[in-house]
Amino acid sequence: MGRYVVRRLLQMIPVFIGATLLIFLMVNVMGDPIAGLCGDRECDPATAAQLRHEFGLDQPVWRQYATYMGNVFTGDFGTAFNGQPVTELMGTAFPVTIRLTIVAIIFEIVVGIVLGVVTGLRRGRPVDTGVLLLTLVVISVPTFVTGLLLQLLLGVKWGWIDPAVSSEARFGELIVPGLVLASVSLAYVTRLTRTSIAENRRSDYVRTAIAKGLPRHRVITRHLLRNSLIPVVTFIGTDIGALMGGAIVTERIFNIHGVGYQLYQGILRQNTQTVVGFVTILVLVFLLANLVVDLLYAVLDPRIRYA
């Protein structure tokens, strides 16, 4: 197991470099970031040249990337165009988005897996049909429509929640935004769990466990569910990074100043340092989440061994 982890960590290095290089190149072709610093009027040539030299934009792209990566390994993600270090922006944004992601993942695990198990065990019955139709509707409706509808009904019309999340972004305030963020993924987890449960229910090891006279709950939890969770764990693990990076719409609707908000502001203002810095951390989250998912395979299925 130890050698496998080391090998996977070494494999992450070229993936990390390739992903950050791609993002760096894509961000640098968005436009001239200096033009956005001068507002509606065009910068005079002297000021533009001074700003480009100050932010290192007068150097070749390959040298900018090499300098950036060298600084990243020392913990320096650069400075935003407003003079604020990107690490300070991360320090305020990531804790908020992490709390929002935790709420969303809890919804996926608890609601999604429970509904998937119930419908998988009752395949073809009315409850199965009802849940399938409900998940189809959730998948079909865009996230911004779900968010605005819940904000209007629960926050404005009925007054059950605050329409906007406060600057502290406590867990209690993030329940509805977390549900909105997790809605589509929750529907996929439900369908994936249902399919996996329905397929494994006909397996020989389940029939053997039933023939031995094991209690129904033990057959389901210890044998059926454990082996059926492998594809679900894969989806949830890869969804962690997607939730953190894809929270732009949800955070905009509920006025949450997290990673999505900072990415939106960075793209809007062509602030390359902010965008590249935040995406670099999200790349690391994706890579580490995939590693954890691979290690969980051995926990769920004893037949899987890593040399």
N, C-alpha and C positions, 0 to 999 in steps of 0.2 A: 504493500500500500504506500509506504513512504517513497519508494523509488518512482511509483506511478505519479504521485503528487509532484515530485521534483520534475519529472519529465513533462507533465502538463504545464507547470509553471514556466519551464524553458520554452515550450511551444507557444506560450502566450506572448513572448517577446516580439517575434516577427509579426504576429497578428496585431499587437498593440501599435507597433510602429507603422504598419501598413494602414490601419484604420485612422490613426491620427494624421498621417500624411495626406490621406484622401480628404479628410475633413478640412485640414489646413488649406489644401489647394481649392476646395470648393468654396470655402469662406472668402478666400482671397480674390475670387472672380465675381463676388457679389456686386462689386462696384468700388468706387473710391471712397474709403472711410473718412478721409480728410474733408471731403466736400460736405459731409453731414455735420461737421463741427462748426462750420461757419454759418449755419442756418440757411435762410432763403437766399442770401447773397453769396456770390462766389468769392472764395478766398483770394486775397492778393498773392501773387507768386512767391513773395518773400516769406509770408506767413505759412503758406502751404509747404514750402521747402523746409522751413524750420520744424514744422510739426512732423513731416515725414522723417526727418533725421532724428527727431526726439523719440519717435515710436519705432524706429528701425525699418520704416517702410521704403526707404530709398535703397535698400540692399536687395540683391537677387532673392527670389523666393526660396531657393534651396538653402541660402545662408540664413534667412529668417527662420526657416523650419529648424535648422541645426541649432541656432541660438535658442529658440523656444524650447526644444527638447532638452538641451543642456540645462536650462533654467528649471524645467519641470522636475528633473531628477534632484534638484536642490530644494524643491518645494516652492519655487517662485513661478506663478502662473501669469505673471505680467501685471500691467496696470491698465485699468479701463480708461477710456478717453476723458472721463470726468476727473481723473486723478486718483480714484479709489482703487486700491489693490484688489485684484480679482479674488484673492483668498478671503478677503473680508466679505465680498458678495457671496462667496460659497458658504462662509460661516453662518450667514443669516438665512440663505435660501435652502441649503440642503437639509437642515434639521426639520424645516416645515414640510418639505416634500417627502422626507423619510417617514414622518408621522402620517401623512396622507397616504403613502404607499402601504404602510402597515395596516391601516384601516381597510384599504382596498383588498389587500391579500387576505385579511381575516374574512371578509365577505366572500371572496372566492373559495377559500378552504371550507368554511363552515356551511354557507348556503349552497355553493356549487356542488360540493361533494355529497352533502346530505341529499339534495334533490336528485343528483345523479344515481346514488345508491337506491333511493326509493323507486325511481322510474325504471332503473335497470332490473330490479327484482319484480316489478309489476309491468313488464313490457307488454304493450298492446291493450292495457286497461285504460279506463278514462283518465286516471291521474297521469299516466304516461303521455297520453295525447294532449292533455291540457298543458303540461309542463313544456312539451315540445313546441306547441303553438306559442306559448309565452316567450320561450327563448328565441324563437324565430322573429317575433315582434321586436324584442330587445336588440337583436343583432341588426335588424333592418333599420331601426330608428337611429339617426346620427347622435353622437354623444352630446353635441351642443343643444339639440332639441330636447333631449332628456334632462339635461342640466337646467336649461331655461324654464322648462315646464315645472320641474320640482321646485325651483327657486320662486317661481310665480305663485304656485299653489301653497307650498309649505311656508314660504317666507313672507310673501306680500299679502296673499288673500287670507290665509288662515292664521298666520302669525305664530306658527309652531317653532320656527327657527329664525335666526337672523339672516336676512338676504345676503349679507356680505360677512365674511369671516374676519375677525379682528386681527390685529397685528401679532398677537400672541399665538394664534392658531392652535388652540388647545384641542385635545382629542375629541371632546364633546362637540366642538364646532365642526369637526371634520367628518362626522358620520355621514351626512348627506352628500357632501362632495366626494367622499371615499366611495359611496355607493354608486354615484354617477361615473366616477373614474373606472370602477370595477365592473360596470354593468355588462359591457360586451364580453369581457373576459370571463365573467361569471357564467354567462350563457354558454360559452364554449366549454368551460370546465364541466358544467352540468351535462352537456351532450357527450363530451369525451368520457366522463365517468360512467354515464349510462351505457354507452356502447361497450366499454371495457368490461363492465359488470355483466352485461347480457351475454357477451362472448365467453367469458371465463366461467360463467355459471354452468355451462355444459361440459366443462373440462373433467378429465378423469379424477384429478385430485379432489375436486369438490364432491363427486359421487362417492369416492372412497371415504371422505370425512363424514358424509351423511350416513353411509353404510355402517360406519363404526359406532353410530349412535351419538355423535357429538351434538351438543346443544346448537340450535339454529344460530344464536347470536355469535357463538364461537366460530362456527363455519364461515359466517359472513365476515367478521372482523379479523380473525387470525389467518384464514386461508383465502377467501375470495377477495376481500377488499385489499389486502396487502399486495397481492399479485396484480391487482387491477390498477393500482395507483402509479405504476411506473410511467405510462404516458402522461398522466395528469401531473405528476411531479415535474416531468420534462417541460410541459407547457407553463406551469406556474413559475418554474425557475427562470425560464427565458422571458417571462412576462414581467419580472421585477424591473429590469432595465427599461422595458417598453413603457411601463406605467410611469416611471420617474421621468423619462424623456418625453412621453406623450401626454403629460399633464397640462400642456399649454392651454387647451380649450377649457378644461375644468377650472384651472387656476384663474383664468381670465373672467369666467362667469362669476365665481364666488370671491373675486378680489383677493386671492391668496398669493402672497409674495414669496413664491418658491422658485424652484429650478425652471419650471415652464415660463413663469413671468419674466425671469431674468433672461432666458433665451429669446423670448419674444422681444423684449426691449433691446437686446443686443443685435438681433437681426434687423429690427426696425431702424436702429441708429447706425447700422453697419459697424458695430463695435466688435471687431474681429477677435480681440484679446478675450473678451467675455465669452463669446460663442465657443471659441476653440477650447478655452479652459474648462468650461462646463461640460462640453461634449467629451473631452479627454477623461474626465471622471466617470461619465456615463459608460464609456468604453470599458473602463476598468470594472465597473459594476457588472456589465454583461459578462465579461470574461470570468470573474470570480463566481458569479451565479451559476454559470455553466459548469464550473469545476465542482461546486457544491452539489449540483444535481447529479453529476456522474458518481460522486462518492455516495450519494444516497441510494443509488441503484443497488449497491452491495448490501445496504441495510434492509431494503425492501425484498430483495431476492437473494437468498443465500447461495444460489448457484453461480452468481456473478462474483468473480474473483479478479483482482487486479494484481498483476505480477510486477 
